[in-house]
Amino acid sequence: MQETSPPDQVNTAVITALRKVLRPIVKFMIANQITYTYLSNMLKAIYVEVAEKDFPVAGKKQTDSRINLLTGVHRKDVKRLRAEPEDLESRPANISIGSQLVARWVGDKSLLNPDNSPRKLPLQDDDEFSNKSFEGLVSNIAKGDIRPRVVLDELMRLDMVELDPEHNVILKTKAFTPNRGQQEKLFFFGKNIQDHLCAGVHNLGGEQPPFFDRSVYYDELSADSIAQLAELADKLGMDALIQMNEKALALQTADQELADASYRMNFGIFNYNENYQADILPAGEEDQQNDIPAPRSPLT
């Protein structure tokens, strides 16, 4: 039987939070022609995968029956899905080299101008592996696995670097945020949203220590004020990211020989605004009664 209401033991606040989280995801899926039928099948597989990996019983083998009990997915589907090969996460091939290159370029003091802006690099240098040139920087990162010209062409395609008439390479951004390249944008969309949600779920579960997850939110602002705050958010956010990148790069270099150097981190800052009065739900919608006006000066 299809469940149309949550189990009695589920907190209604959980359902309200899930509806808010899922709305933009559903909007994104509809815009990309992903139907409910396709999503429901994908959710089955994800439910089975998460139940198997994240909810084991100590000392006991995970069974189809227990996964059925945890998820509500039929045992026949559980058995079929557990037998299917695991989908490995795919990423555009240029992301690993490109993101490392940009991180090194904005985090290595030897590659910065006195005002801490990334200095332009000559395309070539006498020393093939010298950080004094773009090709040397690529060779140091890629260890000869990919030709520097291929990396340059790809970063130019993504509108992240440009080549001046003197054959100097100029970095146009301080982070790996392609202006073009849908595959690259989708990769970071999934990665960053996943990690933000993982931090929130960790905190909601009361696990210690909690992850930093805070925001500042105001309403009753004019369009001009929103523009000013957006500009400030861009500046403060980029300053914080540059500082984190510089520290993380130095620590990663120092940790290379350590046995426990197997952790990863993801630090992000977001800013969002909307005309909330122009997007009021129709009368009777469940979420309308849950939209309580925000305090005037919240810091959460």
BELQUI-V91677 format. One line per field, one symbol per residue. burial: 1 if it has 9 or more other ideal C-beta (glycine too) atoms within 8 Angstrom, else 0. Layout:
burial=???
This chain:
burial=000000000000011100101000000010000000001000011011111100000000010101110010100011101100000000000110111111111111001100000101111010000110111111111100010100110111010110100001111011010100100110110011001110110110000000001000010000000100110011011101110111011100000000000000000010100000000000000011000000000100
